[in-house]
Amino acid sequence: MAAESGRQFWKRSAKLPGSIQPVYGAQHPPLDPRLTKNFIKDRSKANALPMKSKKASSFHEFARNTSDAWDIGDDEDEDFTSSSSSLQTLNSKVAKATAAQVLENHSKLRVKPERAQPALSDMPTNCKVNKSSSEAQLSRMSEEACVRTPLPKQQSLPLRPVIPLVARISDQNASGAPPMTVREKTRLEKFRQLLSSHNTDLDELRKCSWPGVPREVRPVTWRLLSGYLPANMERRKLTLQRKREEYFGFIQQYYDSRNEEHHQDTYRQIHIDIPRTNPLIPLFQQPLVQEIFERILFIWAIRHPASGYVQGINDLVTPFFVVFLSEYVEEDVENFDVTNLSQDVLRSIEADSFWCMSKLLDGIQDNYTFAQPGIQKKVKALEELVSRIDEQVHNHFRKYEVEYLQFAFRWMNNLLMRELPLRCTIRLWDTYQVCGIAAIPPWLLTVGPIPHTGR
């Protein structure tokens, strides 16, 4: 019987699920009770449902006459069918009345500025504005300038350059930037004295590099702090020459094997990931730069079979490449065309980037082996750190069952390369080079993304 009564209801009911209903929204503006007072009274007489309030709005009427189709009873069907025609009439009348009211309001708003125009008659005669001609509007702005004084807010706002989404790679010491302060000049001079000494004091160099390394001396400082260059001044030139030749020996020995069957998957993944590396910076979209990155990553993967290439390692090349490129380029690096450099310079940049990246990954290779235990260890250390310094945030994560690995994995895997602009990353890596990548504390790996609570 229940099924039979249900079928009978849908046969005679015009109010079906998903049917089009008149809605007071985009096509029908909100109703003004003052304009629809008479309509509401007529509607209350026509409907069998009593009105609870004399000033009830049309929305309340609509709400009372609209209910879930699954909860409609047979006693409501007759009322709905009898009121559908009057509701449509109400909609058209109310829409017209509301439109007329809107036009009237707009006309009043246009009249108000015209009434304020006579106040301009107090102006001096040499700044008189002609209001009778529309062509005078073009000259009115220049004429009123002699009377109207600029707003103080406009005077106090200086012109500032627009900062793009990807921050510029050049820092405060690059060309086109403000001149260096006395403190910056003093720090730069101290770095040059350390680097030019016969045996560089690496401990003192690390101490000076913790708050950041000046752009002019960053390439050689990174080579020294990463262990790529010796501290002895006389041995540096020969070491660079030997290591660069060794790298290109690897190229000749291994790079042709990228087309072999057992290396095809590695090379294919590298080839896919290279265009994704900083896609908003034109420098990394140049074919010559992408070829350099492919060689660096493939040779590293061949020489480290325990981990091989893992997605995310491609991001770790970019800081070294940019820093060593800035040694030969004074302008902004992000838009520089590398084809303007000689082949020897490009070979030096490529080899130095490979060896410094290798030194970096040697300390964190367990981040990229099976199950990535290094990353899991750092994420666990981060969880313990947050639980100590910000218990409220830690409890919030636990309440909603948010695991730290869900949001902190990429921070550890890419060393914040995808969380911060490249310029900020390079500055952060100044400090990474100081303490050694393997000894980086977890708070330094999350210094950018974690918001400060102010406590």
Buried (B, 14 or more C-beta within 10 A) or exposed (E): EEEEEEEEBEEEBEBEEEEEEBEBEEEBBEBBEEBBEEBBEBBBEBBEEEBEEEEBBBEBBBEEBEEEEEEBEEEBBEEBEEBEEBBEEBBEBBBEBBEEBEEEEEEEEEEEEEEEEEEBEEBEEEBEBEBEEEEEEEEBEEBEEEEEEEEEEEEEEEEEEEEEEBBBBBBEBBEEEEEBEEEBEEBBEBBBEBBEBEEBEBEEBBEBBEEBBBBBBBBBBBBBBBBBBBBEBEEBEEBBEEBBEEBBEBBEEBBEBBEEEEBEEBBEBBBEBBEEBBEEBBBBBBEEBBEBBBBBBBBBBBEBEEBBBBBBBBBBBBBBBBBBBBBBBEEBBBEBEBEEBEEEBBBBBBBBBBBBBBBBBEBBBBBBBEEBEBBBBBBBBBBEBBBEEBEEBBEEBEEEEEEBBEBBBBBBBBBBBEBBBBBBBBBBBBBBBBBBBEEBEBEBBBBBEBEEEEE
